[in-house]
Amino acid sequence: MIRHTMNGELVVEPAAFAHAACYRDYINACSADPAIDHYDEALEDSDEYLLSVVNAAQGIGLPAGYLPQATFFAIRGGQIQGAIRLRLGSNAFVDNIIGHIGYEVRPDARNQGVARTMLHWVVNQTAARPVVITCGVDNMASRRVIESVGAEFTGTRHDEAFGEVLRFIVR
Ligand SMILES: CC(C)(COP(=O)(O)OP(=O)(O)OC[C@H]1O[C@@H](n2cnc3c(N)ncnc32)[C@H](O)[C@@H]1OP(=O)(O)O)[C@@H](O)C(=O)NCCC(=O)NCCS
């Protein structure tokens, strides 16, 4: 069951198949933002994609070399407002380029503290330290969110596919 929140309260909870209907709506909303392309394949069958998201937390069905990845949703009023992914474990690519955490917020729920709430929750409730978080050099909103958890800037990194990223760590 999805938790029904009172008074517009934002709650963060693990992704589950019970979120299927609101996940479909979330995927559609996020895909309207050209900056978000990782849901392109989800548009075809969001239920199957959600199943893969849930399974990824147990390391099931992932390509070789991928770390298990837990996903959490920020929910308000029965609507998914944001999603945050926590990679479980470490390797050189995670530690230097993509970080342990990835997130996005649906376009019509931005600048209301959703990303900040999700990141604080994951860093303080569930992530193993140290936590590496990265963002694109031009992504000022994400940088503000990362800095809000007290993450320490450790410099820039470069990757062919991801370009220049800012690397932060929470010890
Ligand atoms: C980055 C993103 C997740 C932020 O989500 P959000 O819920 O709007 O974030 P919050 O409301 O918690 O905080 C946003 C902060 O950025 C600031 N901000 C927003 N737009 C900004 C801009 N263009 N320049 C500078 N700061 C900006 C806000 O003022 C706020 O800072 P404050 O709390 O100190 O005032 C959202 O914009 C998004 O989904 N972007 C596309 C996907 C993405 O970039 N994901 C992150 C990959 S690293």
The ligand as an ORCA input file, in Angstrom:
! r2SCAN-3c Opt
* xyz 0 1
  C      18.529     19.070     -9.625
  C      17.113     18.773     -9.144
  C      17.052     17.322     -8.704
  C      16.773     19.700     -7.960
  O      15.511     19.300     -7.435
  P      14.631     20.296     -6.532
  O      13.616     19.502     -5.804
  O      14.168     21.424     -7.364
  O      15.744     20.812     -5.494
  P      15.495     21.625     -4.149
  O      14.214     22.396     -4.268
  O      15.649     20.707     -2.996
  O      16.758     22.603     -4.123
  C      17.126     23.305     -5.286
  C      18.187     24.327     -4.922
  O      18.801     24.814     -6.116
  C      18.576     26.205     -6.234
  N      18.433     26.449     -7.655
  C      17.427     26.079     -8.469
  N      17.686     26.447     -9.743
  C      18.899     27.049     -9.699
  C      19.726     27.644    -10.688
  N      19.365     27.691    -11.966
  N      20.926     28.150    -10.291
  C      21.321     28.102     -9.001
  N      20.576     27.538     -8.007
  C      19.375     27.034     -8.383
  C      17.354     26.481     -5.395
  O      17.307     27.822     -4.982
  C      17.596     25.535     -4.231
  O      18.627     26.017     -3.396
  P      18.282     26.595     -1.925
  O      17.488     25.514     -1.232
  O      19.612     26.823     -1.319
  O      17.483     27.824     -2.178
  C      16.062     19.038    -10.284
  O      16.293     20.299    -10.820
  C      16.109     17.997    -11.395
  O      15.426     16.952    -11.329
  N      16.919     18.246    -12.458
  C      17.053     17.303    -13.562
  C      17.785     16.033    -13.155
  C      19.093     16.327    -12.448
  O      19.814     17.268    -12.777
  N      19.419     15.475    -11.452
  C      20.629     15.601    -10.664
  C      21.752     14.931    -11.368
  S      23.272     15.179    -10.456
*
